[in-house]
Amino acid sequence: SAFASAVVVSLACLAAAQSPKQAVDPSTLNLPIRDMHRMSVSDGWALAGEHVLWTTDAGQAWIDITPPLAVDQRIDKVYFLDSSHGWALVPTADDSGLVTGIAVAATDDGGKTWSKKPFPADDLILQGGYAGGSFAFSDETYGWMLVGIAGSSASSRAELFATVDAGKTWTALPIPPVAGEIDRKSVV
């Protein structure tokens, strides 16, 4: 699509030391586009490397709206319900790469500001079993998160969580039969 082409062209190079909430200018660093979604004809977001980028002009220009990250944190998954409400799954890893904690970053102003809350992951997820996650929200208050648990190539496991307060707190739900992506269309 034209949107994807604009993302590729616009993100061909992104400055490594780019500060959040700044216009992104091409430079010499090439970041992989890990995820992206078009919210309207003109608005959309992309996860490029560890940067969350927003466009309001169909990819002609991008603003870095990345939530603040500690040195040992990365962005695993991003989800925007609309142009204001978004969430990011932010795991923390030790020097060996073992996930030692998970946080959920949330914005209600289109990424101008973010709050970050610890996620109550159990020992199974934190003892080397974290295998990514995904979000779905039916509105700015009610949402679900599926967190994958690493296993053998013959198994697919996950834990399912729900929030009723925009992601400030999460409650474990019965374990789903398989892992994978949670999709908003399946929960509304």
Buried (B, 14 or more C-beta within 10 A) or exposed (E): EEBBEBBBEBBEEBBEEBEBEEEBEEEEBEBEBBBBEBBEEBBBBBBBBEBBBBBBEBBEBBBBBBBEBEEEBBBBBBBBBEBEBBBBBBBBBEEEEEBBBBBBBBBBEBBEEBBBBEBEBEEBBBBEBBBBBBBBBEEBEBBBBBBBBBEEEEEBBBBBBBBEEBBEBBEEEEEBEEBEBBEBEEEE
